Amino acid sequence: MINKLCIIGVGLIGGSLARALKQAEHVGHIIGCGRNAEHLERAAGLGVVDSYDTDITTAVSDADVIVLAMPVGSMNDVFAKIDPVVKDTVVITDVGSVKGNVVRAAQQNLVNRLDMFVPGHPIAGTEKSGVEASFAELYHGQRIILTPLENTDPNATRVITDMWHAAGAEVSALSVEHHDEVLAATSHLPHALAYTLVDTLAHMHERREIFQFAAGGFKDFTRIASSDPQMWHDICLANKDALLDMLHRYNDDLKHLTDAIEKGDSEFILNMFNRAKSARDQNC
Amino acid sequence: MINKLCIIGVGLIGGSLARALKQAEHVGHIIGCGRNAEHLERAAGLGVVDSYDTDITTAVSDADVIVLAMPVGSMNDVFAKIDPVVKDTVVITDVGSVKGNVVRAAQQNLVNRLDMFVPGHPIAGTEKSGVEASFAELYHGQRIILTPLENTDPNATRVITDMWHAAGAEVSALSVEHHDEVLAATSHLPHALAYTLVDTLAHMHERREIFQFAAGGFKDFTRIASSDPQMWHDICLANKDALLDMLHRYNDDLKHLTDAIEKGDSEFILNMFNRAKSARDQNC
């Protein structure tokens, strides 16, 4: 049970967590914080938060738990602002899709209470964004990865683990580095590939017909290209090294397939498609 | 209304057409044909076909309409076998995902009745294959592209158009070349990209964890990599030129994105993601 929870960034992710914790009666009061008062007003109108404040220093001042749910590009700034004004017992977590970059921001700016920061990442979401798209069941049965540091207070990790369990999620632990490699492969690379595909097609002069004759497979494949561009821009730069490594691997493999199609190398193509189908059928 | 229909290749596509035409009472008798008697036995057991024959020359001999629904790699062989033995009034169509290659096979092997061949392609399907996955509603509201040739008999085109309407589909016409360019962009390229992604990940030594931490976006993105490898091998080679053109365009665009991430070029990344999101939101 959390007495007072402050959520910074009340969008799909923050809003869905708020709804889930209210539904589970795991929270006393939720204060929403963000730069846009109109947006926060809507979140309050929807009953997602109990109150709101656009001034981050007053919003966090008596919170017991703070969840950072804004795009990862603002982490430095937010850590620096909250560090001097929060309660000594506060537990802080985030929901960023990249952990190395967030942890570096915390190490530089959360100087008084780094041990109370539990880096986290819910592997959940939809291509939609904004508080209107939030719903209490988003995390049901989904996985949350926490990447506690060597000095993270185990009690802080417990508070955040309990919070996510109350929201219906499963909680796993990974190292920061391992998280960023795995997510570059399964999430950041696919987003980069999907954005690129839709943009490639949008350039072509037959654009209208092209989209008109797209089938269900195309819609599924490109769904993630409807995700929030600012958020994914931030993620691509925040996890630059791991993402570039994956882009280079992918590019090599795509080059091999292109060469095989060019040469009519049936064996290569069939082997690759068979390996891929069997990996997906086994694992998804 | 079709009196006697012969479907060569009773899988997801052929089987779903059979089910739809029976449901619409648009067909008298359906004979299934293929190389695997056990498979055809199952199709008959499911009520998808009324009879079956593994000998193609007897299967087609008194058919009024023949639908070629086997992988596009076998078109030459099948055209050559049926050409001398069918009724003079027979109408022939296919469901191949590539049209140029199928039309060339018809021009070379369907010498006595090229005017009765209506090349076709239903833009429908799932990642599943086989007659067990077939269902009567697969084509409801979906689009069928016909690519009739200059000499195609308009009556033949009408018979095939009526057949697809009876199955619940909408019918459009495109030129052969235009079809192959559009489908290379919206279907063949995405399949090549999805197979490559899953294979890239399956190579990595963290393979197990990687798939374990994959979210819904990844599952959607890679669904088409569960498609039939032999069928997609055939398509990639049959539409080689248009697909290679798309692969080169895509590769250039992905290289630009990779460079922008490397250089931290926020403007390029944001512009590209915004263009892609708006193209997808408008068109899908």
HADDOCK unambig.tbl for C-alpha pairs under 7 A between the chains (distance, minus, plus):
assign (segid A and resid 123 and name CA) (segid B and resid 215 and name CA) 5.84 0.50 0.50
assign (segid A and resid 124 and name CA) (segid B and resid 215 and name CA) 6.33 0.50 0.50
assign (segid A and resid 182 and name CA) (segid B and resid 210 and name CA) 5.39 0.50 0.50
assign (segid A and resid 185 and name CA) (segid B and resid 201 and name CA) 6.85 0.50 0.50
assign (segid A and resid 186 and name CA) (segid B and resid 210 and name CA) 6.55 0.50 0.50
assign (segid A and resid 186 and name CA) (segid B and resid 214 and name CA) 5.50 0.50 0.50
assign (segid A and resid 186 and name CA) (segid B and resid 218 and name CA) 6.25 0.50 0.50
assign (segid A and resid 187 and name CA) (segid B and resid 218 and name CA) 6.46 0.50 0.50
assign (segid A and resid 190 and name CA) (segid B and resid 218 and name CA) 6.94 0.50 0.50
assign (segid A and resid 195 and name CA) (segid B and resid 273 and name CA) 5.83 0.50 0.50
assign (segid A and resid 195 and name CA) (segid B and resid 276 and name CA) 5.52 0.50 0.50
assign (segid A and resid 196 and name CA) (segid B and resid 253 and name CA) 6.53 0.50 0.50
assign (segid A and resid 196 and name CA) (segid B and resid 254 and name CA) 6.18 0.50 0.50
assign (segid A and resid 197 and name CA) (segid B and resid 250 and name CA) 6.70 0.50 0.50
assign (segid A and resid 198 and name CA) (segid B and resid 276 and name CA) 5.23 0.50 0.50
assign (segid A and resid 198 and name CA) (segid B and resid 280 and name CA) 6.75 0.50 0.50
assign (segid A and resid 199 and name CA) (segid B and resid 272 and name CA) 6.75 0.50 0.50
assign (segid A and resid 199 and name CA) (segid B and resid 275 and name CA) 6.48 0.50 0.50
assign (segid A and resid 199 and name CA) (segid B and resid 276 and name CA) 4.75 0.50 0.50
assign (segid A and resid 200 and name CA) (segid B and resid 250 and name CA) 6.10 0.50 0.50
assign (segid A and resid 200 and name CA) (segid B and resid 253 and name CA) 6.69 0.50 0.50
assign (segid A and resid 201 and name CA) (segid B and resid 185 and name CA) 6.84 0.50 0.50
assign (segid A and resid 202 and name CA) (segid B and resid 279 and name CA) 6.40 0.50 0.50
assign (segid A and resid 210 and name CA) (segid B and resid 182 and name CA) 5.38 0.50 0.50
assign (segid A and resid 210 and name CA) (segid B and resid 186 and name CA) 6.55 0.50 0.50
assign (segid A and resid 211 and name CA) (segid B and resid 283 and name CA) 5.96 0.50 0.50
assign (segid A and resid 214 and name CA) (segid B and resid 186 and name CA) 5.50 0.50 0.50
assign (segid A and resid 215 and name CA) (segid B and resid 123 and name CA) 5.84 0.50 0.50
assign (segid A and resid 215 and name CA) (segid B and resid 124 and name CA) 6.33 0.50 0.50
assign (segid A and resid 217 and name CA) (segid B and resid 224 and name CA) 6.18 0.50 0.50
assign (segid A and resid 218 and name CA) (segid B and resid 186 and name CA) 6.24 0.50 0.50
assign (segid A and resid 218 and name CA) (segid B and resid 187 and name CA) 6.46 0.50 0.50
assign (segid A and resid 218 and name CA) (segid B and resid 190 and name CA) 6.94 0.50 0.50
assign (segid A and resid 219 and name CA) (segid B and resid 284 and name CA) 6.46 0.50 0.50
assign (segid A and resid 220 and name CA) (segid B and resid 220 and name CA) 5.16 0.50 0.50
assign (segid A and resid 220 and name CA) (segid B and resid 221 and name CA) 5.98 0.50 0.50
assign (segid A and resid 221 and name CA) (segid B and resid 220 and name CA) 5.97 0.50 0.50
assign (segid A and resid 221 and name CA) (segid B and resid 221 and name CA) 4.14 0.50 0.50
assign (segid A and resid 221 and name CA) (segid B and resid 222 and name CA) 6.84 0.50 0.50
assign (segid A and resid 222 and name CA) (segid B and resid 221 and name CA) 6.84 0.50 0.50
assign (segid A and resid 224 and name CA) (segid B and resid 217 and name CA) 6.20 0.50 0.50
assign (segid A and resid 225 and name CA) (segid B and resid 276 and name CA) 6.45 0.50 0.50
assign (segid A and resid 225 and name CA) (segid B and resid 277 and name CA) 5.52 0.50 0.50
assign (segid A and resid 226 and name CA) (segid B and resid 277 and name CA) 4.61 0.50 0.50
assign (segid A and resid 226 and name CA) (segid B and resid 280 and name CA) 6.39 0.50 0.50
assign (segid A and resid 226 and name CA) (segid B and resid 281 and name CA) 6.43 0.50 0.50
assign (segid A and resid 227 and name CA) (segid B and resid 277 and name CA) 6.97 0.50 0.50
assign (segid A and resid 229 and name CA) (segid B and resid 270 and name CA) 6.23 0.50 0.50
assign (segid A and resid 229 and name CA) (segid B and resid 273 and name CA) 5.17 0.50 0.50
assign (segid A and resid 229 and name CA) (segid B and resid 274 and name CA) 5.67 0.50 0.50
assign (segid A and resid 230 and name CA) (segid B and resid 270 and name CA) 6.57 0.50 0.50
assign (segid A and resid 233 and name CA) (segid B and resid 269 and name CA) 6.24 0.50 0.50
assign (segid A and resid 233 and name CA) (segid B and resid 270 and name CA) 6.00 0.50 0.50
assign (segid A and resid 236 and name CA) (segid B and resid 261 and name CA) 6.85 0.50 0.50
assign (segid A and resid 237 and name CA) (segid B and resid 261 and name CA) 6.26 0.50 0.50
assign (segid A and resid 237 and name CA) (segid B and resid 264 and name CA) 6.52 0.50 0.50
assign (segid A and resid 240 and name CA) (segid B and resid 261 and name CA) 6.66 0.50 0.50
assign (segid A and resid 244 and name CA) (segid B and resid 258 and name CA) 6.93 0.50 0.50
assign (segid A and resid 250 and name CA) (segid B and resid 197 and name CA) 6.70 0.50 0.50
assign (segid A and resid 250 and name CA) (segid B and resid 200 and name CA) 6.11 0.50 0.50
assign (segid A and resid 253 and name CA) (segid B and resid 196 and name CA) 6.52 0.50 0.50
assign (segid A and resid 253 and name CA) (segid B and resid 200 and name CA) 6.69 0.50 0.50
assign (segid A and resid 254 and name CA) (segid B and resid 196 and name CA) 6.18 0.50 0.50
assign (segid A and resid 258 and name CA) (segid B and resid 244 and name CA) 6.93 0.50 0.50
assign (segid A and resid 261 and name CA) (segid B and resid 236 and name CA) 6.84 0.50 0.50
assign (segid A and resid 261 and name CA) (segid B and resid 237 and name CA) 6.25 0.50 0.50
assign (segid A and resid 261 and name CA) (segid B and resid 240 and name CA) 6.66 0.50 0.50
assign (segid A and resid 264 and name CA) (segid B and resid 237 and name CA) 6.52 0.50 0.50
assign (segid A and resid 269 and name CA) (segid B and resid 233 and name CA) 6.22 0.50 0.50
assign (segid A and resid 270 and name CA) (segid B and resid 229 and name CA) 6.22 0.50 0.50
assign (segid A and resid 270 and name CA) (segid B and resid 230 and name CA) 6.54 0.50 0.50
assign (segid A and resid 270 and name CA) (segid B and resid 233 and name CA) 5.97 0.50 0.50
assign (segid A and resid 272 and name CA) (segid B and resid 199 and name CA) 6.74 0.50 0.50
assign (segid A and resid 273 and name CA) (segid B and resid 195 and name CA) 5.84 0.50 0.50
assign (segid A and resid 273 and name CA) (segid B and resid 229 and name CA) 5.18 0.50 0.50
assign (segid A and resid 274 and name CA) (segid B and resid 229 and name CA) 5.67 0.50 0.50
assign (segid A and resid 275 and name CA) (segid B and resid 199 and name CA) 6.48 0.50 0.50
assign (segid A and resid 276 and name CA) (segid B and resid 195 and name CA) 5.53 0.50 0.50
assign (segid A and resid 276 and name CA) (segid B and resid 198 and name CA) 5.23 0.50 0.50
assign (segid A and resid 276 and name CA) (segid B and resid 199 and name CA) 4.76 0.50 0.50
assign (segid A and resid 276 and name CA) (segid B and resid 225 and name CA) 6.45 0.50 0.50
assign (segid A and resid 277 and name CA) (segid B and resid 225 and name CA) 5.52 0.50 0.50
assign (segid A and resid 277 and name CA) (segid B and resid 226 and name CA) 4.61 0.50 0.50
assign (segid A and resid 277 and name CA) (segid B and resid 227 and name CA) 6.96 0.50 0.50
assign (segid A and resid 279 and name CA) (segid B and resid 202 and name CA) 6.41 0.50 0.50
assign (segid A and resid 280 and name CA) (segid B and resid 198 and name CA) 6.75 0.50 0.50
assign (segid A and resid 280 and name CA) (segid B and resid 226 and name CA) 6.37 0.50 0.50
assign (segid A and resid 281 and name CA) (segid B and resid 226 and name CA) 6.42 0.50 0.50
assign (segid A and resid 283 and name CA) (segid B and resid 211 and name CA) 5.95 0.50 0.50
assign (segid A and resid 284 and name CA) (segid B and resid 219 and name CA) 6.46 0.50 0.50
